[in-house]
Each structure stands twice: as C-alpha cells, then as structure tokens.
Amino acid sequence: MTHPCLSCGACCAAFRVAFHWSETDAGHGGVVPPEAVVSWDAHRVALRGTDRREPHCSQLEGRVGDAVTCRIYDRRPSPCRELQAAWEDGQPSAQCDRARARYGLAPLRPGDWRR
C-alpha cells in the first residue's frame, strides 16, 4: 500500500505552520533547519511559504493531489508531526478533510488504509 499522503500534500499547502523557535535551535534540541523558516512573532517561526495568504510550504516537492514528498520529513516541526491524516489512526480528521477539499480531493476513508 502506498501511503495516501504521498499522493496528497494538501495539508502542506493549506495551513500556516508556526511553532516555537527552539525547534530550529540545536542547542535546545531542535532539528528543523533554520533556513526552512521565517520569523513569525517574538516566540514563533513559520515554515517558509506557509506564512503567506495562500500557504504552500517551501519544503513540499511535487504536485498537490498527485505525488509529493517533504524535503525535511525527518526534521519536520511538531505541527507537521502532530497532524494525522483522516482515519490513519482510526479517527476522522477535520483538518485533513478541509485541506483535501481545498484542492478538490475527496476526504480519506477508513478503507484507504487497508493493506
């Protein structure tokens, strides 16, 4: 089975991804590459590209709804790690559904996770 997110990427091109600056600071245990972010406010940074009115993460490669990958997947920030695709863990995800709808993609269903 191919993971449904690898043919989607809508969440990476639908929402602002803001998080505490310490996630980019190796001295504080951060792993997110500093060059992948822009300052957002006194305490947060945002992934480059998600700070716009029409967000599209600069770390997303490929075409939304077709085939995508994340350049920093192993070093992605907490909001990216915490977002669950709908039904991946047996639960719906309104956030996933909203992102997919924005790109004209049908919501994921429990059957999309069968092997």
Secondary structure, DSSP 8 states (H G I E B T S, - for coil): ---GGGG--GGGGTS--EEEGGGG-GGGT--S-GGGEEE-SSSEEEETTTTSSS---TTEEEETTTEEEETTGGG--HHHHH---TTTTSS--HHHHHHHHHTT-----GGGG--
